Amino acid sequence: MSVYEKFIQNERLRRFFVLAAVILVLYLARSMITMILLTFIFTFLALHFVKFVQRFIKIPSILLVMGTYALIVFLVYLAITKYVPVVIHQSIQMYNSVSKFYQNPADDHNQLLMIIDSYLEKSNLMSQIQNGASIILRYVQEIGSLGVSLFLSFILSFFFMIEKKQMADFSKLFLTSDFDWFFKDIYFFADKFVNTFGVVMEAQFFIAVVNTSITTLCLALIGFHQLPSLAIMIFILSLIPVAGVIISCIPLSFIAYSQGGINDVIYILIVIIVVHLFESYVLNPKFMSSKTDLPIFYTFVILLVSERLFGVWGLIVGIPIFTFFLDILKVKAIKPLKKIPTIKKS
């Protein structure tokens, strides 16, 4: 028996080699990792949404997919045309208010603002502004790059969904090739990761529902208008573990300032802090540990370490990656997601 044949028959060594090869490829393609992860997330959510709808309504997949993506495009267009100008206008108002105070500090008797103005006069303000401008420029470039990744991921996900059957049939050809062992092992790891990712996404969905309910109730008590639109925005951002709640603070603060001034901004910041602490120390560990059978301590450590290693993406994929390795190392098997039955065509 040749060395190659012995290698093929040694399943443990073979799968270790395949997993190492996949990790190496992902590392080499790390500049595209955002687009890869976004494409995976969009496709994963679209597949489960289609299966869920077809459980109750008999609609051809192609029509359901096209309708879903068209609705998403319409909602994005509506958000850009309706809410972005409002946010820009409110930002200009805030800037004008600050600029007016800075130019006429004697007209304002707020001691705190007077102290801030005195500090700005004594500090090297121009160098700080230049540093701040460079930071803002870098953020704008990152946002632009993220926008391109979002667009390309959305397009790739759409093409995958409309050609789902052709994609499956074509991909099966790799499982009968001369190197079928390699692609079968890739399929094994992909199936494990999709399962663990799905379990974590299900947990994050429940967290987003709770966060949205609490935040929307607080906004109603403060006196915010257009609660349904704000609730949708908060829910979408809450799907990002931990960081989503903080990101939602920015548009909510602008809206609060335009409606009730600095007092409403303070109320919003208090609400965001409380919700963020509640998610970080109660919801995230509890839901994640119940869905993945991980102790709360492990969940915290994974979130902290993965955020350090991978940034914001680490908060999303950290726990799926950890549970994925637990599963393939046979340390702890992860319960598979419940299959959603679809209506069979007659």
VEXBA-806817 format. One line per 3 residues: number of its first residue (from 1); for each residue x, z, y of N, C-alpha, C, O. Coordinates in steps of 0.2 Angstrom, whole numbers. Layout:
NUM	X/Z/Y/X/Z/Y/X/Z/Y/X/Z/Y ~ ...
//
This chain:
1	4/0/-6/0/0/0/4/0/6/9/4/7 ~ 3/-4/11/7/-5/17/6/1/22/1/4/21 ~ 10/1/27/9/6/32/3/5/36/0/10/38
4	1/-1/37/-5/-3/41/-11/-1/37/-15/2/40 ~ -11/-2/31/-17/0/27/-17/8/26/-23/10/26 ~ -12/11/26/-12/18/26/-15/21/32/-19/26/33
7	-13/18/38/-15/20/44/-23/19/45/-26/23/48 ~ -25/13/42/-32/12/43/-36/17/39/-42/19/41 ~ -34/19/33/-37/23/29/-37/31/31/-41/35/30
10	-32/32/36/-32/39/38/-36/39/45/-34/38/50 ~ -42/41/43/-47/41/49/-45/46/55/-47/44/60 ~ -43/51/53/-41/56/59/-36/53/63/-36/53/69
13	-30/51/60/-25/48/64/-27/41/68/-25/40/73 ~ -31/37/64/-34/31/67/-38/32/73/-37/29/78 ~ -43/37/73/-47/39/79/-43/42/84/-45/41/90
16	-38/46/83/-34/48/88/-30/43/92/-30/43/98 ~ -28/38/88/-25/32/91/-30/28/96/-28/26/101 ~ -36/27/93/-41/23/97/-43/27/103/-43/24/109
19	-44/34/103/-46/38/109/-40/38/114/-41/37/120 ~ -34/38/111/-28/38/116/-28/31/120/-26/31/126 ~ -29/26/116/-29/19/119/-35/18/124/-33/16/130
22	-41/21/123/-46/21/128/-44/25/134/-45/23/140 ~ -41/31/133/-39/35/139/-34/31/143/-34/32/149 ~ -29/28/140/-24/24/143/-27/19/147/-25/18/153
25	-32/15/144/-35/10/148/-39/12/154/-38/9/160 ~ -42/18/153/-46/21/159/-41/23/165/-42/23/170 ~ -35/26/162/-30/28/167/-27/22/171/-27/22/177
28	-26/17/168/-24/11/171/-29/8/176/-27/5/181 ~ -35/9/174/-41/6/178/-43/11/183/-49/11/185 ~ -39/17/184/-42/22/188/-44/20/195/-49/24/198
31	-42/15/198/-44/13/205/-51/10/204/-55/10/209 ~ -54/8/198/-60/6/197/-65/11/194/-71/9/192 ~ -63/17/193/-66/22/190/-73/24/193/-78/25/189
34	-73/23/200/-80/25/203/-85/19/201/-91/21/199 ~ -83/13/201/-88/8/199/-90/8/192/-95/7/190 ~ -85/10/188/-86/11/180/-91/16/179/-96/15/175
37	-90/22/182/-95/28/181/-102/26/184/-107/28/181 ~ -102/23/190/-108/22/193/-112/17/189/-118/17/188 ~ -109/12/186/-112/7/182/-115/10/176/-121/9/174
40	-111/15/173/-113/18/167/-119/23/169/-124/23/165 ~ -119/26/174/-125/31/176/-131/27/178/-136/28/175 ~ -130/21/182/-136/17/183/-139/14/177/-146/14/176
43	-135/12/172/-138/9/166/-141/14/162/-146/13/159 ~ -138/20/161/-141/25/157/-147/27/160/-152/28/156 ~ -148/28/166/-155/30/169/-160/25/168/-166/26/167
46	-158/19/169/-163/13/169/-165/12/162/-171/11/160 ~ -161/13/157/-163/13/150/-168/18/148/-173/17/145 ~ -166/24/150/-171/30/148/-177/29/152/-183/31/150
49	-177/27/158/-183/26/162/-188/20/159/-194/21/158 ~ -185/15/157/-189/10/153/-192/12/147/-198/11/146 ~ -188/16/143/-191/19/137/-196/23/138/-201/24/135
52	-196/27/143/-201/32/145/-207/29/147/-213/31/145 ~ -207/24/151/-213/20/154/-216/17/148/-222/17/147 ~ -212/14/144/-215/10/138/-218/14/133/-222/12/128
55	-217/21/133/-220/26/129/-228/26/130/-232/28/126 ~ -229/25/137/-236/26/139/-240/19/140/-246/18/139 ~ -236/14/143/-239/8/145/-235/2/142/-229/2/141
58	-239/-3/139/-236/-8/135/-234/-14/141/-238/-18/142 ~ -228/-14/143/-225/-18/148/-219/-22/145/-215/-18/143 ~ -218/-28/145/-212/-31/143/-206/-28/147/-206/-27/153
61	-201/-27/143/-195/-24/146/-192/-28/152/-190/-25/157 ~ -192/-35/152/-189/-39/157/-193/-38/164/-190/-37/169 ~ -200/-37/163/-204/-36/169/-203/-29/172/-203/-28/178
64	-203/-24/168/-202/-18/170/-195/-17/173/-195/-13/178 ~ -190/-20/171/-183/-19/174/-183/-22/180/-181/-19/185 ~ -186/-28/181/-186/-32/187/-190/-28/193/-188/-28/198
67	-196/-25/190/-200/-22/195/-196/-15/197/-197/-13/203 ~ -193/-12/193/-189/-6/194/-184/-7/199/-183/-3/204 ~ -180/-12/198/-174/-13/203/-177/-16/209/-174/-15/214
70	-182/-20/209/-185/-22/216/-187/-16/220/-187/-16/226 ~ -190/-11/217/-193/-5/220/-187/-2/223/-187/1/229 ~ -182/-1/219/-176/3/222/-173/-1/228/-171/2/233
73	-172/-8/228/-170/-11/233/-174/-10/239/-172/-10/245 ~ -181/-10/238/-186/-9/244/-185/-2/247/-185/-2/253 ~ -184/3/243/-183/10/245/-177/10/249/-177/14/254
76	-172/7/247/-165/7/250/-166/4/257/-163/6/262 ~ -169/-2/257/-170/-5/263/-174/-1/268/-173/-1/274 ~ -180/2/266/-184/6/270/-180/12/273/-181/14/279
79	-176/15/269/-172/21/271/-167/19/276/-166/22/281 ~ -164/13/276/-159/10/280/-162/9/287/-160/10/292 ~ -168/5/287/-171/3/293/-175/8/296/-176/8/302
82	-177/14/293/-181/19/296/-177/25/298/-178/28/303 ~ -173/27/293/-170/34/294/-163/33/297/-161/38/301 ~ -159/28/296/-152/28/299/-152/27/306/-149/31/310
85	-157/23/309/-157/23/317/-159/30/319/-157/32/325 ~ -163/34/316/-165/40/318/-159/45/318/-158/49/323 ~ -155/45/313/-149/49/312/-144/47/318/-141/52/321
88	-143/41/319/-139/38/324/-141/41/331/-137/43/335 ~ -148/40/332/-150/42/339/-150/50/340/-148/52/345 ~ -151/54/334/-150/61/335/-143/63/336/-141/68/339
91	-138/59/333/-131/61/333/-129/59/340/-125/63/343 ~ -132/54/344/-130/53/351/-133/58/355/-129/60/360 ~ -139/60/354/-141/66/358/-137/72/357/-136/75/362
94	-135/74/351/-131/80/350/-124/79/354/-122/83/357 ~ -121/73/354/-115/72/357/-116/72/365/-112/75/368 ~ -121/69/367/-123/70/374/-124/77/377/-121/79/382
97	-127/81/373/-128/88/374/-121/92/375/-120/96/380 ~ -117/91/370/-110/94/370/-106/91/376/-103/95/379 ~ -106/85/377/-102/82/383/-105/85/389/-101/86/394
100	-111/85/390/-114/88/396/-112/95/398/-110/97/403 ~ -112/99/392/-110/106/393/-102/106/395/-100/110/399 ~ -98/102/392/-91/102/393/-89/100/400/-84/102/403
103	-93/95/403/-92/93/409/-94/98/415/-92/98/420 ~ -100/102/413/-102/107/418/-103/113/414/-109/116/413 ~ -97/117/413/-98/123/409/-101/129/413/-103/133/411
106	-100/128/420/-103/133/424/-110/134/424/-113/139/426 ~ -114/129/422/-121/129/422/-124/132/416/-130/134/416 ~ -120/134/412/-122/137/405/-119/144/405/-113/145/407
109	-123/149/404/-121/156/404/-120/159/397/-120/165/396 ~ -120/155/392/-119/157/385/-111/159/385/-107/154/385 ~ -110/165/383/-103/168/383/-99/164/377/-93/163/378
112	-103/163/372/-99/161/366/-97/154/368/-91/152/366 ~ -101/149/371/-99/143/373/-94/143/378/-89/138/378 ~ -94/148/383/-89/148/388/-82/150/384/-77/147/387
115	-82/154/379/-76/156/376/-73/150/372/-67/148/373 ~ -77/146/369/-75/140/366/-72/135/371/-67/131/370 ~ -76/134/377/-73/129/382/-66/132/384/-62/127/385
118	-65/138/385/-59/141/387/-53/139/382/-48/138/384 ~ -55/140/376/-50/139/371/-48/131/370/-42/130/369 ~ -53/127/371/-52/120/371/-47/118/377/-43/113/376
121	-48/121/383/-44/120/389/-37/122/387/-32/118/390 ~ -36/127/384/-29/130/383/-25/126/377/-19/126/377 ~ -29/124/372/-26/120/366/-24/113/368/-26/110/373
124	-20/110/363/-18/103/364/-24/99/361/-24/97/356 ~ -29/98/366/-35/94/364/-34/87/362/-37/85/357 ~ -29/84/365/-28/76/364/-25/75/357/-28/71/353
127	-21/79/355/-18/78/348/-23/80/343/-23/77/338 ~ -27/85/344/-32/87/339/-37/81/339/-40/80/333 ~ -39/78/344/-44/73/344/-41/67/340/-44/63/336
130	-34/65/341/-31/60/338/-31/61/330/-32/57/326 ~ -29/67/328/-29/69/321/-37/68/318/-38/66/313 ~ -41/71/322/-48/70/320/-51/63/319/-54/61/315
133	-48/59/324/-50/52/324/-47/48/317/-51/44/314 ~ -41/50/316/-38/47/310/-42/49/303/-43/46/299 ~ -44/56/303/-48/58/298/-54/55/297/-57/53/292
136	-58/54/303/-64/50/303/-63/43/300/-68/41/297 ~ -58/40/303/-57/33/301/-56/33/293/-58/28/290 ~ -52/37/290/-51/37/283/-58/38/279/-59/35/274
139	-62/43/282/-68/44/279/-73/38/279/-76/36/274 ~ -72/34/285/-76/28/286/-74/23/280/-78/19/277 ~ -68/22/279/-65/18/274/-67/20/267/-69/15/263
142	-67/26/266/-69/28/259/-77/27/258/-79/25/253 ~ -81/28/264/-88/27/263/-89/19/262/-93/17/258 ~ -85/15/265/-86/8/264/-84/6/257/-88/2/254
145	-79/9/255/-77/7/248/-82/10/243/-84/6/238 ~ -85/15/244/-90/18/240/-96/14/240/-100/12/235 ~ -98/11/246/-104/6/247/-103/0/243/-107/-2/240
148	-97/-3/243/-95/-9/239/-96/-7/231/-99/-11/228 ~ -93/-1/229/-94/1/222/-101/2/220/-103/0/215 ~ -105/5/225/-112/6/223/-116/-1/222/-120/-2/218
151	-114/-6/227/-118/-12/226/-116/-16/220/-120/-19/216 ~ -109/-16/218/-107/-20/212/-110/-16/206/-111/-20/201 ~ -110/-10/206/-112/-6/200/-120/-7/199/-122/-8/193
154	-123/-8/205/-130/-9/204/-132/-16/201/-136/-17/197 ~ -128/-21/204/-128/-28/201/-127/-28/194/-130/-31/190 ~ -121/-25/192/-119/-25/185/-124/-22/180/-126/-24/175
157	-127/-16/183/-132/-13/179/-138/-17/178/-141/-17/173 ~ -140/-21/183/-146/-25/183/-145/-31/178/-149/-32/174 ~ -139/-34/178/-138/-39/173/-138/-37/166/-140/-40/161
160	-135/-31/165/-135/-28/158/-142/-27/156/-143/-28/150 ~ -146/-24/160/-153/-22/158/-157/-29/157/-161/-29/152 ~ -156/-34/161/-161/-40/159/-158/-44/153/-162/-48/150
163	-152/-43/151/-149/-46/145/-147/-41/140/-142/-41/136 ~ -151/-36/139/-150/-30/135/-149/-32/128/-145/-30/124 ~ -154/-36/125/-154/-39/118/-148/-43/117/-145/-42/112
166	-147/-48/122/-141/-52/121/-135/-48/121/-130/-50/117 ~ -134/-43/125/-128/-39/125/-127/-35/119/-122/-35/116 ~ -133/-33/116/-132/-29/109/-130/-34/104/-126/-32/100
169	-133/-40/104/-131/-45/98/-124/-47/99/-121/-47/94 ~ -122/-48/105/-115/-50/106/-110/-45/104/-105/-46/101 ~ -112/-39/106/-107/-33/105/-106/-32/97/-101/-29/95
172	-112/-33/93/-111/-32/86/-106/-36/83/-104/-35/77 ~ -105/-42/86/-100/-47/83/-93/-43/82/-89/-45/78 ~ -91/-39/87/-85/-35/87/-84/-31/81/-79/-30/78
175	-90/-28/78/-90/-24/72/-89/-28/66/-88/-24/61 ~ -89/-34/66/-87/-38/60/-81/-42/61/-80/-47/57 ~ -77/-41/65/-71/-45/67/-65/-42/62/-66/-38/58
178	-60/-45/63/-54/-43/59/-51/-36/61/-49/-33/56 ~ -53/-34/67/-51/-27/69/-57/-23/70/-58/-19/74 ~ -62/-24/65/-68/-20/65/-67/-13/65/-71/-9/68
181	-62/-10/62/-60/-3/62/-59/0/69/-62/5/71 ~ -56/-4/73/-55/-2/80/-61/-2/84/-62/3/88 ~ -65/-7/84/-72/-7/88/-77/-2/85/-81/1/89
184	-77/-1/78/-81/4/75/-79/11/78/-84/15/79 ~ -73/13/79/-71/19/81/-73/20/89/-75/25/91 ~ -72/14/93/-74/14/100/-82/16/100/-84/19/104
187	-86/12/95/-93/14/95/-94/21/94/-99/24/96 ~ -90/24/89/-91/31/87/-90/35/93/-95/40/95 ~ -85/34/97/-84/38/103/-89/37/109/-91/42/112
190	-91/31/109/-96/29/115/-102/32/113/-106/35/118 ~ -104/32/107/-111/36/105/-111/43/106/-115/46/109 ~ -105/46/105/-104/53/106/-104/55/113/-108/60/116
193	-101/51/117/-101/52/125/-108/51/128/-110/55/132 ~ -111/46/126/-118/44/129/-122/50/127/-126/52/131 ~ -122/53/121/-126/59/119/-125/65/123/-129/68/126
196	-118/66/124/-117/72/128/-118/71/135/-120/76/139 ~ -117/65/138/-119/64/145/-126/65/146/-128/67/151 ~ -130/62/141/-137/62/142/-140/70/142/-144/71/146
199	-137/74/138/-139/81/138/-137/84/145/-142/88/147 ~ -132/83/148/-130/86/154/-134/83/160/-136/86/164 ~ -136/76/159/-140/73/164/-147/76/164/-150/77/169
202	-149/78/158/-156/81/158/-156/88/161/-161/89/164 ~ -151/91/160/-150/98/163/-150/97/171/-153/101/174 ~ -146/92/173/-145/91/180/-152/89/183/-153/91/189
205	-156/86/180/-163/84/182/-167/90/183/-170/90/189 ~ -167/94/179/-171/101/180/-168/105/186/-172/107/190 ~ -162/105/187/-159/108/192/-161/105/199/-162/108/204
208	-161/98/199/-163/94/205/-170/96/207/-172/96/213 ~ -175/96/202/-182/98/203/-182/105/206/-186/106/211 ~ -179/110/203/-179/117/206/-176/117/213/-180/120/218
211	-171/114/214/-168/113/221/-172/110/226/-173/113/232 ~ -175/104/224/-180/101/229/-186/105/230/-188/105/236 ~ -189/108/225/-195/113/227/-193/118/232/-197/119/236
214	-188/122/230/-186/127/235/-184/125/242/-187/128/247 ~ -180/120/243/-178/117/249/-184/114/253/-185/116/259 ~ -189/111/250/-194/108/253/-199/113/255/-202/113/261
217	-200/119/251/-204/124/253/-201/128/260/-205/129/264 ~ -195/129/260/-192/132/266/-192/127/272/-193/129/277 ~ -192/120/271/-192/116/277/-200/116/279/-201/116/285
220	-204/117/275/-211/117/277/-212/124/281/-216/124/286 ~ -209/129/279/-210/135/283/-207/135/290/-209/138/294 ~ -201/131/290/-198/130/296/-202/126/301/-201/127/307
223	-205/121/298/-210/117/302/-207/110/303/-209/106/307 ~ -204/108/297/-201/101/297/-207/96/296/-212/98/292 ~ -207/90/298/-212/85/297/-209/80/292/-203/80/290
226	-213/75/289/-211/70/285/-208/73/278/-203/71/276 ~ -211/78/276/-209/82/270/-208/78/264/-203/78/260 ~ -212/73/262/-212/69/256/-205/65/256/-201/64/251
229	-204/62/262/-197/58/263/-191/62/262/-186/60/258 ~ -191/68/265/-186/73/265/-185/75/257/-179/76/255 ~ -191/76/254/-190/79/247/-187/74/243/-183/75/238
232	-188/67/244/-185/62/240/-178/62/241/-174/61/236 ~ -176/62/247/-169/62/249/-165/68/246/-160/68/243 ~ -168/74/246/-165/80/243/-165/80/236/-160/82/233
235	-170/77/233/-170/76/225/-164/72/223/-160/73/218 ~ -163/66/226/-158/61/225/-151/64/225/-147/64/221 ~ -150/68/231/-144/71/232/-142/77/227/-137/78/226
238	-148/80/225/-147/86/221/-145/84/214/-143/88/210 ~ -146/77/212/-143/75/206/-136/75/205/-133/74/200 ~ -132/76/211/-125/77/211/-124/84/211/-126/88/215
241	-121/86/205/-120/94/204/-116/97/210/-111/94/212 ~ -118/102/212/-115/107/217/-114/103/224/-117/105/229 ~ -111/97/224/-109/94/230/-115/91/234/-116/91/240
244	-121/89/230/-126/86/233/-130/90/238/-132/88/243 ~ -130/97/236/-134/101/241/-130/102/248/-133/102/253 ~ -124/102/247/-120/102/253/-120/96/257/-121/96/264
247	-120/90/254/-121/83/257/-128/83/261/-128/80/267 ~ -133/86/258/-140/85/261/-140/89/268/-144/89/272 ~ -135/94/269/-135/98/275/-134/94/281/-136/95/286
250	-130/88/281/-129/84/286/-135/81/290/-136/82/295 ~ -139/77/286/-145/74/289/-150/79/291/-153/78/296 ~ -150/84/287/-155/90/288/-154/93/295/-158/95/299
253	-147/94/296/-145/97/302/-146/93/308/-149/96/314 ~ -145/87/308/-147/82/313/-154/82/315/-156/83/321 ~ -158/82/310/-166/82/311/-168/89/314/-172/89/318
256	-165/94/311/-167/101/314/-165/102/321/-169/105/325 ~ -159/99/323/-157/99/330/-162/96/335/-163/98/340 ~ -164/90/332/-169/86/337/-176/89/337/-179/88/342
259	-178/93/332/-184/96/332/-184/103/336/-189/104/340 ~ -180/107/334/-180/114/337/-173/116/340/-173/122/341 ~ -168/112/341/-162/114/344/-158/118/339/-158/117/333
262	-153/122/342/-148/125/338/-151/131/333/-148/132/328 ~ -157/134/335/-160/139/331/-162/136/324/-161/139/319 ~ -165/130/324/-167/127/318/-161/125/314/-161/125/307
265	-156/123/317/-149/121/313/-147/127/310/-145/127/304 ~ -147/133/313/-145/139/310/-149/141/304/-147/143/298 ~ -156/140/304/-160/141/299/-159/136/293/-159/138/287
268	-157/130/294/-156/125/289/-149/127/286/-149/127/279 ~ -144/129/289/-138/131/286/-139/137/282/-136/137/276 ~ -143/142/284/-144/148/280/-148/145/273/-146/148/268
271	-153/141/274/-156/138/268/-152/135/263/-152/136/257 ~ -147/131/266/-143/127/262/-138/131/258/-136/130/252 ~ -135/136/262/-131/141/259/-134/145/253/-131/146/248
274	-140/147/254/-144/151/249/-145/147/243/-144/149/237 ~ -147/140/244/-149/136/239/-142/134/235/-142/134/229 ~ -137/133/239/-131/131/235/-128/137/231/-126/136/225
277	-129/143/234/-127/149/229/-131/150/223/-129/151/218 ~ -138/148/224/-142/149/219/-141/144/213/-141/145/207 ~ -139/138/216/-137/132/211/-131/134/207/-130/133/201
280	-126/136/211/-119/137/208/-119/143/204/-115/143/198 ~ -122/148/205/-121/155/201/-127/156/197/-127/161/193 ~ -133/152/197/-138/154/193/-140/147/189/-140/147/183
283	-143/142/193/-145/136/190/-140/132/185/-141/131/180 ~ -135/131/189/-130/127/185/-127/130/179/-127/127/174 ~ -125/136/179/-122/139/173/-128/140/168/-127/139/162
286	-134/142/170/-139/144/165/-142/137/162/-142/137/156 ~ -144/132/166/-146/126/163/-141/122/159/-142/120/153 ~ -135/122/161/-129/119/158/-128/122/151/-127/119/146
289	-127/129/152/-126/133/146/-131/132/140/-130/132/134 ~ -138/132/143/-143/132/138/-143/125/134/-145/124/129 ~ -142/119/138/-142/113/135/-136/111/131/-136/107/126
292	-130/114/133/-124/112/129/-122/118/125/-116/117/122 ~ -125/123/125/-123/129/121/-116/132/123/-113/134/119 ~ -115/131/129/-108/134/132/-110/140/135/-115/141/139
295	-105/145/134/-106/151/138/-105/150/146/-102/145/148 ~ -108/154/150/-108/153/157/-101/153/160/-99/150/164 ~ -97/158/157/-90/158/159/-86/151/158/-83/149/163
298	-87/148/152/-84/142/151/-87/137/156/-83/132/158 ~ -93/137/157/-96/132/162/-93/132/169/-91/127/172 ~ -92/138/171/-89/139/178/-82/137/178/-80/133/182
301	-78/139/172/-71/137/172/-70/129/172/-66/126/175 ~ -75/126/168/-74/118/167/-76/115/174/-72/110/176 ~ -81/118/178/-83/115/184/-77/116/189/-75/111/193
304	-74/121/189/-68/123/194/-62/118/192/-59/115/197 ~ -60/118/186/-54/114/184/-56/106/185/-51/103/187 ~ -62/104/183/-63/97/183/-63/95/190/-62/89/192
307	-66/99/195/-66/97/202/-59/97/205/-58/92/209 ~ -55/101/202/-48/101/205/-44/94/202/-40/91/206 ~ -46/92/196/-43/86/193/-45/80/195/-42/75/197
310	-52/79/196/-55/73/197/-59/73/203/-63/68/205 ~ -59/78/207/-63/78/214/-71/79/212/-73/82/207 ~ -75/76/216/-82/76/216/-84/74/209/-89/76/206
313	-81/68/207/-83/65/200/-82/70/194/-86/70/189 ~ -77/75/195/-76/80/190/-82/85/189/-83/87/184 ~ -86/86/195/-92/90/194/-97/86/190/-102/90/187
316	-97/80/190/-102/76/186/-100/75/179/-104/76/174 ~ -94/73/178/-92/71/171/-88/77/168/-86/76/162 ~ -86/82/171/-82/87/168/-85/90/162/-82/91/157
319	-91/93/162/-95/96/157/-96/91/151/-95/92/145 ~ -98/84/153/-99/80/147/-92/78/143/-92/78/137 ~ -87/78/147/-80/76/144/-78/82/139/-76/81/134
322	-79/88/142/-78/94/138/-82/95/132/-79/96/126 ~ -88/94/132/-93/94/126/-91/88/122/-92/89/116 ~ -89/83/124/-88/77/120/-82/79/116/-82/77/110
325	-77/82/119/-71/84/115/-73/89/110/-70/90/104 ~ -77/94/112/-79/99/107/-83/96/101/-82/98/95 ~ -86/90/102/-90/87/97/-85/83/92/-86/84/86
328	-81/79/95/-77/75/91/-71/79/87/-69/77/82 ~ -69/85/90/-65/90/87/-68/94/82/-65/98/78 ~ -75/93/81/-79/97/77/-79/105/78/-79/109/73
331	-78/106/84/-78/113/86/-85/116/87/-87/121/85 ~ -89/111/91/-96/113/92/-100/107/92/-99/103/97 ~ -104/105/88/-108/99/88/-114/100/93/-117/105/94
334	-115/95/97/-120/94/102/-126/91/99/-126/86/96 ~ -132/95/101/-138/93/99/-140/86/102/-139/85/108 ~ -142/81/98/-143/74/101/-150/75/105/-154/79/104
337	-150/70/110/-156/70/114/-162/68/110/-161/64/105 ~ -168/70/112/-174/68/108/-175/60/110/-175/58/115 ~ -176/57/104/-177/49/105/-184/48/108/-189/51/106
340	-185/44/113/-191/43/116/-194/36/113/-191/31/113 ~ -200/37/109/-202/31/105/-205/26/110/-208/28/115 ~ -204/20/108/-207/15/113/-212/11/109/-213/12/103
343	-216/8/112/-222/4/109/-219/-2/106/-216/-7/109 ~ -221/-3/100/-218/-9/96/-223/-15/98/-229/-14/98 ~ -220/-21/98/-224/-27/100/-227/-29/93/-224/-28/88
346	-233/-31/94/-237/-33/88/-235/-40/86/-238/-42/81
//
